[in-house]
Amino acid sequence: MRERGFLPDFSAAVLAETAELKHAAATPDATVRDLRSLLWASIDNDDSRDLDQLSVAGRDGKDDATVLVAVADVDALVRKGSQIDEHAATNTTSVYTAAEIFPMLPEKLSTNLTSLNPDQDRLAVVVEMTVSADGSISDSAIYRAMVRNHAKLAYNGVAAWLEGTAPAPAPLAAVPGLDEQLRRQSRVAQALKRLRETRGSLQLDTLETRPIFSDGTLADLAPDASNRAKELIEDFMVAANGVVARFLASKAMPSLRRVLRTPERWERIVALAAQAGETLPAVPDAVALDAFLQRRRKAAPDGFADLSLAIVKLLGSGEYALEIPGEPAPGHFALAVKDYTHSTAPNRRFPDLITQRILKAALAGQRSPYANAELAALAAHCNEQQRNAAKVERRVAKSAAALLLSSRIGANFNGIVTGASDKGTWVRISGPTTEGRVVKGFQGLDVGDRVPVELIHTDVDRGYIDFAVARKPS
């Protein structure tokens, strides 16, 4: 963490400031609506304690439905320029490693006073959307409200229930009417997703991993696959972030946008398609790329995660950029949206807290608390720390994988090349799912190539996993 410019520990000044905060934020402001009676619920990872958002579906009309997303009002307690804020502005993100979580905010806040915890009244910023049957958003509104989480739910349990493979999780079954409420949310989310897909939103399976522990000992790094509940939340968050971006633009407010530029290595994506007997346009085309991906998902489902990973690597990384209303903006290629910000996770991402402050200023008819030059500098710093956080998480994950693989020197694996440059060639294997460097026989390999590799060396302390291209049997 320190090598990458992070503050792994909270300073005495931050801890002292945190100690002075005794209660969750509340306000007598008459503009704050009381929505505590709605059947709000959170859906997150099983072990998540920093709950940033809740959702609820309102009326079902003949041709539309209303969805509300409540985002924790972190700014109500974490003031701009405070010691807590300065720490968050330095790290810019919570860092999640297999060994330990380094929260952006003190846990007294992120898992308690600013978390949308069950059965607690909390101040929130609410994004209300009217979604038509075709998935388009016909109307929207943003306002502040008091909310109450009636059920803390987990992705896997909700997904299994929605798919009919398991009974309702206990917290869901305990709240009358929540079952139909979630089914309604799922229907709306699927409509939102279908519309994005027609516009070229890329449907990828990247197989993120989660550490599996047994009696306190690391046992595996298992794929953390997507499911229907995760997609539900993703679809709502993409829609809510789009509403926030367009609202700020309508108020002539500069903002931080989340962008993914047109891929520079499109020619390699075209080459991968050609290897599968497919043809893609010579110029980047998200609709054509997604159509190709879905054909490959059906034709070769077992290899789709590997193809997805190769495409993700070739698309490049998303980044934050200053958006000035009226000026050209790149949009987000993979999501197929032009208006997109990050605003729904202020407990764990600093850009979301920045956006929340600008949004609240716009709602109050005030000027932005950030000058354009300050926003541009913050965007650059957040991008740098995002890359650094990924390096920290990857380094710890590699040390964990090296530990699991240390007794398997000489074993062979089927791999896919995930990186190929002057800095080195990298390959991903499964069992455990991890990446390592190809140090022998890498000549001529490129991203997306499948190659058998032999494990030849591990170094747990340094997170090194080294492979050689395996010889084919004679």
N, C-alpha and C positions, 0 to 999 in steps of 0.2 A: 504494500500500500504506500509506504513512504517513498520508495523508489519511483513510484508513478505520480508523485505529487499530491497524494491524499493525506488527510488528517485522520488516522485510524481511531484516535481517541478524542473525546470532548474535553476542551480546556476547562480550567477552574472557573473562568468567567462564564462560559456557556452553562456549566452545571449550576452555578449560582443563579443565573438568570432563570434557568429551568425550575429551580427550587421555589422561586417566587410565584410560579404559576400553580394555582391550587385547584382551579375548576375549569371545566370545558367552557368554551365561549357561549355567551348568551347575549341577547340584545333586546331592548324595549322598543326598537325602531318599528313604527307602525307599517313600514313597507315590507317587513319580513313576514311571509305567510306562514301559517301553522298547518303543516302537512303531515303531522305525526300520525294521524289516524290511517293514512294510506298503507297498503300492505307492502312496504319497502322490504327488500331482502338483499343481502350481499351474496355473491358467488365468486369464490376465489380459490386459491390452492388450499389443500387440507391444513397446512401449517401456517398460513398467512395470518398475521396479527395486525398488520398496518392496512386497515380497510379504507380505501379511498373513495369508493363509489357504491351507491345503491341504485336499484332500478325498480320501476313499477309500471304496469300498463294500465292506462285509464279506459275510457269508454271504447267500445267497439261499435263504430257506425256501420252504415250499409257498405260504404266503400273505403273507410279509413279507420285508423286506430290511433290512440294517443299513447306515447311512451314518455316517461319522465326519467331522467338520470340525475341523481343527486351526487355532487362532488363535495367532499369534506372542505369546509372553509378553514384551511390551515392559516391563511393570512390573518384571521381574526386573533390568533395568539402569537404567530411568528411575524413580528413587525419588520418592515424593510429597514436595514441598517442595524438591527439588534445583533448581539453576539451570536445568538442562535442562527440568525440569517446569514451572518458572515461565514460561519462554519459550513452552512448548507451551500453558500455561493462558492466556496472553495472546492468542496467535493462534487457538488452538482447532482449527485445520484446516490442511492443506496447501492452497496456492492454486495452481491450475493455469491458467496463461495461455498464449496463443499465443506470447508472447515468452520467457517463462521460468517455471520451476517454483520456488515458494517453499515448501520442505518444512517441516512442523511440527517435525520433529526433525532434528538434524544428519545429513547423509547417511552419515556413518560408522556411525550407528545404523540409520536407516530403510532404507538400501539394502545394509547389510552385517550388523552385529552383531545387530540385532533383526529382520532380514528373513529369511524362510524360503527362503533361496537354494538352488539346486540343489546336491546332493552335500555338504551341510553339516548337521551335527547341531545341532538347535535345540530349545530348551525351548518348550513350547506348552501352551495350555489346550484340551482336546479336548471337543467336544460330540458325544456318541454318540446316535443316534436309530434306533429300530426303526420302520420305515415299513410300514404294511399296504398291501395291494394297492389299496385305495381312496384311498390318500394320507394317511390319518390316522396320527398318531404314537402308537403304542401303548405305547411305553416309551422312556425316555431316561436318560442319565447324563452327568455332567460330572466331569472329573478332569484332572490335570496329567500330561504325558507328554513324553518325548524323541521327536522325529520327524525324518525325513529326506526332503527333496524329491527324488524320483527323476527328475522331468522338468518343466522350465519350458515351459509351453505357452501359446499365444496364442489368443484367441477366434476370430479369423477362420479360422485353419488348422484348429482342432478342429471348428468348425461346418461347414466345407466337407467335412471327412472324415465327420462324422456324417451329413450329408445326402447323401453318396455322390457329390459333385461333384469331389472331389480325393482324392489318396492321403493316407495318414497322414503328418503332419509328422514330420520326421526324429527329434526327441527322443522322440516317441511310439513310433515304429517301433523305436527302439533298446532299449526296455525290454520284455522278454518278458512277456506277460500284461496289459500296460497297455491294449491295445486293448479286450479284453473287459471290463476293469475300467471303462473310460469308458463303454462301451455300457450297462453295468449302472447306472452313475451316472445316465446320461441317462434310462433307464427309470424310475428312482425319482423323479428330478426332475419328469418329466412327470406322474407320479401325484400328487405334491405340488401341482403347478400346477393339475391338473384339479379337485382338491378345493377349492382356494382360489377357483377360478372359479365353482364352484357356490355359494359363499358371497358372491360379488359382488366379488371382486378385479378391479380395472379393468385391461383389456388395452389399453394405449395405445402409440402410436408417436410419440415426441416429436422424433425426428430431432436429437439433439445433434450438434454439429459438432466436427471435429478439424482443426487447421491442417495443410495439405499444403505441404511445402517442396520446392523444386527447386534443387539446388546452393546451399543456404543461403538462398534467397530465397523468401518467402511466395508461393505460387502459387494457393492456393485455400483456402476453408473448406468442407470437404466433409461431408455428412451422415454420422453415425456410427450406422448403423442397428443395431437389435437383431438377434440371431441365436440359434441353438439353444444354442451354448456359453454365451453371456451369460445366457440364460434359465436354464440349468442352475445356474450359480453363484448367480444371483439367488434361485432357488427354494430352494437349500440355505441361503443366508444368511438368508432370511426365516424358514425353519424353525428354524435354529440360534438366531436372536435370540429367537424365541418360546419356545424351551426355556429359554434363559437368564432371560428375564423371569419365567416361571412358577417356575423354581427359586428365584430371589431372593424371590419372593412367598411361596413355601412356607417359607422361612427367616425370614419377617417382616422382610426387609431392604428399606428404602426404596431406590429406584433412579431413574435417569433413563430415562424412556420416550420413544420417538419417536412422536409423535401427529400425526394429521391430522384436524382437527375436521370436523364436519358442515358442508358448504359453505354460506356465507351467501348466495351468488348462485345458488341453485338455480333461482330463477325464470327466470334467463337461460339456464340449461342446458335447462330445459323449453321455452323459446322457440326455441332452436336445434334441438331435436328436432322441434318443430312445423313449422319451416321445411323439414324433410326429410320431412314427412308422418307423423311419429310422435308418440305421446303418452306422456309420462312422468307418474308420480304427482305430486301437488301437494306432497308432502313428500319430502325426500331419501331415496332408495332405491338403494343400491349395486347390488343384483342387477338391478333394472330398468334402471339406467344402463348396466351392462356388456352386458346383452342388446341394448340399443339400439346401443351401440358396435359390437358384433360384426355386427349386421345391416348397419350402414353400411360396415363393413370389406368385406363381401361385395358390397354394392350399388355402392359408389363407392370402390374401393381407391386410386385416384389422389389422392383428396382426403382420405384418412383421416388422414394425418399432420397436415394443417391442422386437421381437426376435433379430433384428439387435443390439439394445442397449445391450442386454445381451451378445451377442457374442463380441462386442467391449470391454465390461468390462472384459470379460474372456481372451481376447487376450492380454490385458495389454497396456501400453503406449509406444509410439515411443520415441526414444532418440537419442542424438547425440553421435557419437563415432569417435575416431581418426582412420583413415584408412591409413595404411602404405602399399604402393604398394608391392605386393608379399606375404603379410601375409594374413591368413584366415580372412574372413569378414562375418558377419551374414546375411546381406541383409535385405530386408523388406518383412516380411511374408505376410502382407495383400495386398501389391501391387504386390507381386510375381515378384520382381526384385532383382537382386544382386547389381547392381550399381546405387546408388541413393544418391543424396546430396540435400541440400536446397540452391538454388542460385537465385531464381526468385522474392524474396520480400525483397530487401536490405533496403527499407525505413522503414520496420516494424519488421524485424527479424535480429538480430546481426549475427547469423551463416551465413546468406546469404551474409552479408557484408564481413565477413571473407573470404568466398569462392570466392567472387568477387575479392578481393585483391590477393589471390593466383592465380586465373585464369588470371588476368591481368599480373602478374609476369611471368607466364608460356608463355603467348602470346609474351611477350617482351624478352623471353630467359633469364630471371633473376631467382635468387634463391627465394624461398618462403619468404615472410616477417614474417613468424611465424615459430619458432622452434617447434619440435615435442612435447617437454614438455609443451610449452605454449599452443599448440593446445589441448593437453589432459586436461590441467587445464580449458581451455575455454569450452570444451565439458561438463565437469562436472558442471561448473557454469551455463552454458546455460540450462542444464537439470534441475538443481535445480530451476532456475528462471522460467522455463516453468511450472514446477509443482506449483510454487508460484503464477504465473499469473493465472493459472486455478483455484486456490483456491480463489484468489481475485475476479475473474469474477463470480465464483460459489457463493461466499458469497454475492456479491451485487445482483446477480440474485435471490438468496433465500430471501434476504430482500425485493426485489421487489415483489416476489411471496407471501411472508408473508403479505405484505401490501394488495395485491389483495384478499388474503384468510381470512383476519382478521375478516370479517363479516360472515364467513361461518363455524364457529365452530359447530361441530355435523354433518356436511355433510358427506356423504359416497362417495367414489371414487373407481374405479377399478384401481389397481396398478400392477406394475411389479417390482420384487426385482432387484435392480441394484448393491447392495453391501451387503455382509454378511461376517463378520469377528468378531474378539474379540472386535474391536473398535465400532461395531454397525451394525445394519441392516437398509438398505436404500431402499426406494421404489419410483418409478416415477409415477406420475399421469398426466392427461391432463385436460385442462380447468381451470387454466392455466397449461401449460406444465412445471412441476417442480419436484424436488426431495425433500423428507423429510425423517425423521428418524422414524422407527417403534419402539416405546418405550414400547408397550404392545402387547403380543402375538406373538413375533417374533421367538420364539423357533422353530427350525427345518426348517426355511426358508432358501433358497439358491438362488443365482443369476439365474434369468430367471423364477422363480416361479411367477404365477399370484395370486393375493390375494386382496380381498376387504378390504378397510381400512376406518376408520373414523377419520376425522380431530379433534384433541382434544386440540391443543394449537398452538399459533403462537407468535413469538417475532420479531418484525420488526427490531429493533436495532441490535439484535444479529443474525438475519437471521435464526431463528429456526422455523421449521415446523414439528410438532410432530403428529404421527398417532398411532392408535391402530388397530390391526386386528379386522375387523368388525365381529360381531356375525352373524351367518347364521340364517335366520328366522326359528322358530320352527314349 
